């Protein structure tokens, strides 16, 4: 954490709401992105992000500094999003994970090819992207979240372990298992075409 962020955190812990607001501005996009990866829905991700910051503000006194502030905040976000999924409010969103993942990549499936590809190459690329996203959507929430934290968010196994409150070895296994399942599912999809 940068020195100014440490100062903001200290001020926020002392009750300075504007300092906490500055921390929210620093981390809101990353918290929202994490929530979106878990919930698969923009509206739910916004709700989860907001709830994350409310919980963080209320829990500032319990933040002991053993973990990085962002790791602590990220863990709140992931747990809040998982609780939302477990509540069953957005179970249907998981069925449409492919379209959600494309949206998370920043566009629509037809945008992925770009003008540098011939139409037949674009169609093949779109089909491959849809297959990958569908395969990711079929992973269990635990494997999908771990894989997305590692590949999309770029977190280290140590950081993921802190966020998910599991041993690093478990993180490594989950990432490897998710990749193995993706390879199997993509190979099966390729064989069926």
C-alpha positions in Angstrom: 0.0 0.0 0.0 1.3 3.4 -0.9 2.2 5.8 2.0 -0.7 8.1 1.2 -3.1 5.1 1.2 -1.7 4.1 4.6 -2.3 7.7 5.8 -5.9 7.5 4.4 -6.5 4.2 6.2 -5.2 5.6 9.5 -7.5 8.7 9.1 -10.4 6.5 8.1 -9.9 4.3 11.2 -10.0 7.4 13.2 -13.4 8.2 11.9 -12.6 10.5 8.9 -15.3 9.8 6.4 -13.6 11.8 3.6 -10.5 9.6 4.0 -12.6 6.5 3.7 -14.3 8.0 0.7 -10.9 8.4 -0.9 -10.1 4.8 -0.3 -13.4 3.9 -1.9 -12.5 5.9 -5.0 -9.1 4.1 -5.1 -10.5 0.6 -4.9 -14.1 0.8 -6.3 -13.4 -0.4 -9.8 -11.4 -3.4 -8.6 -14.0 -4.3 -6.0 -16.8 -4.0 -8.6 -14.8 -6.2 -11.1 -14.4 -8.9 -8.4 -18.1 -8.7 -7.6 -19.0 -9.0 -11.3 -16.8 -12.0 -11.8 -18.6 -13.8 -8.9 -22.2 -12.7 -9.5 -22.2 -12.5 -13.3 -24.6 -9.6 -13.2 -23.9 -5.9 -13.3 -26.8 -4.9 -10.9 -25.7 -7.5 -8.3 -22.1 -6.5 -8.7 -23.0 -2.9 -7.9 -25.0 -4.0 -4.9 -22.1 -6.2 -3.7 -19.6 -3.5 -4.2 -21.7 -1.0 -2.2 -22.3 -3.6 0.6 -18.6 -4.4 0.6 -17.7 -0.8 1.3 -20.4 -0.5 4.0 -19.1 -3.6 5.7 -15.5 -2.4 5.4 -16.4 0.9 7.0 -18.2 -0.7 9.8 -15.4 -3.2 10.3 -12.4 -0.8 10.1 -11.8 -1.3 13.9 -11.3 -5.0 13.3 -8.8 -4.5 10.5 -5.5 -5.4 12.2 -3.1 -4.8 9.4 -1.8 -8.3 9.2 -3.0 -8.4 5.6 -2.8 -5.7 3.0 -5.9 -3.4 3.2 -6.9 -4.3 -0.4 -6.6 -8.1 0.4 -8.9 -7.5 3.4 -11.3 -5.5 1.3 -11.2 -8.0 -1.6 -12.0 -10.8 0.9 -15.1 -8.9 2.1 -16.2 -8.4 -1.6 -15.7 -12.1 -2.5 -17.5 -13.3 0.7 -20.4 -10.8 0.1 -20.7 -11.9 -3.5 -20.6 -15.6 -2.5 -23.3 -15.1 0.1 -25.4 -13.4 -2.5 -25.0 -16.4 -4.8 -25.7 -18.9 -2.0 -28.9 -17.0 -1.1 -30.2 -18.2 -4.5 -31.2 -14.7 -5.6 -29.0 -14.9 -8.8 -28.8 -18.6 -9.5 -30.1 -18.0 -13.0 -27.2 -15.6 -13.7 -24.8 -18.6 -13.6 -26.6 -20.2 -16.5 -25.8 -17.2 -18.7 -22.1 -16.9 -17.7 -20.8 -16.9 -21.2 -22.6 -13.7 -22.2 -21.6 -12.1 -18.9 -17.9 -13.0 -19.4 -18.0 -11.5 -22.9 -19.4 -8.3 -21.4 -16.7 -8.4 -18.8 -14.1 -8.5 -21.6 -15.5 -5.2 -22.7 -18.0 -5.8 -25.4 -20.3 -8.0 -27.4 -19.3 -11.3 -29.1 -19.4 -9.6 -32.5 -16.9 -7.0 -31.3 -14.2 -9.6 -30.5 -12.8 -10.2 -33.9 -12.0 -6.7 -34.9 -11.6 -5.5 -38.5 -8.2 -7.2 -39.0 -9.8 -10.6 -39.5 -11.7 -11.9 -42.5 -15.3 -12.7 -41.9 -14.7 -16.5 -41.8 -11.8 -15.9 -39.3 -14.1 -13.7 -37.2 -16.7 -16.4 -37.1 -14.2 -19.0 -36.0 -12.8 -16.7 -33.4 -16.3 -15.9 -32.0 -17.1 -19.6 -31.8 -13.8 -20.3 -29.9 -14.5 -17.4 -27.5 -18.0 -18.6 -26.9 -16.7 -22.2 -26.2 -14.1 -20.9 -23.7 -16.6 -18.7 -21.9 -19.2 -21.4 -21.8 -16.6 -23.8 -20.4 -15.7 -21.2 -17.7 -19.4 -20.8 -16.9 -19.7 -24.6 -16.3 -17.0 -24.6 -13.6 -18.1 -24.7 -10.0 -18.2 -21.2 -8.4 -15.2 -22.1 -6.3 -13.1 -23.1 -9.2 -14.3 -20.3 -11.4 -13.6 -17.6 -8.8 -10.2 -19.0 -8.0 -9.3 -19.1 -11.7 -10.6 -15.6 -12.4 -8.7 -14.2 -9.5 -5.5 -15.7 -10.8 -5.9 -15.1 -14.5 -8.2 -12.0 -14.9 -7.3 -10.2 -11.7 -3.6 -11.3 -11.8 -3.4 -12.1 -8.1 -0.7 -14.3 -6.8 -1.5 -17.6 -5.1 -0.6 -16.1 -1.8 -3.0 -13.2 -2.4 -5.8 -15.5 -3.5 -5.2 -17.7 -0.4 -5.6 -14.6 1.8 -8.7 -13.5 0.0 -10.4 -16.9 0.1 -9.0 -17.9 3.4 -7.6 -21.2 2.2 -4.0 -22.6 2.1 -1.9 -21.6 -0.9 -1.7 -25.3 -1.9 -5.5 -25.3 -2.2 -5.3 -22.3 -4.5 -2.7 -24.0 -6.7 -4.9 -27.2 -6.9 -8.0 -25.2 -7.8 -6.3 -23.2 -10.5 -4.8 -26.4 -12.0 -8.1 -28.3 -11.7 -10.0 -25.5 -13.4 -7.5 -25.4 -16.2 -7.6 -29.2 -16.5 -11.4 -29.2 -16.7 -11.4 -26.4 -19.3 -8.9 -28.3 -21.5 -11.2 -31.4 -21.2 -14.4 -29.5 -22.0 -12.8 -27.6 -24.9 -11.4 -30.8 -26.3 -14.8 -32.5 -26.1 -16.4 -29.5 -27.7 -13.9 -29.5 -30.6 -14.4 -33.3 -31.1 -18.1 -32.8 -31.4 -17.8 -30.2 -34.1 
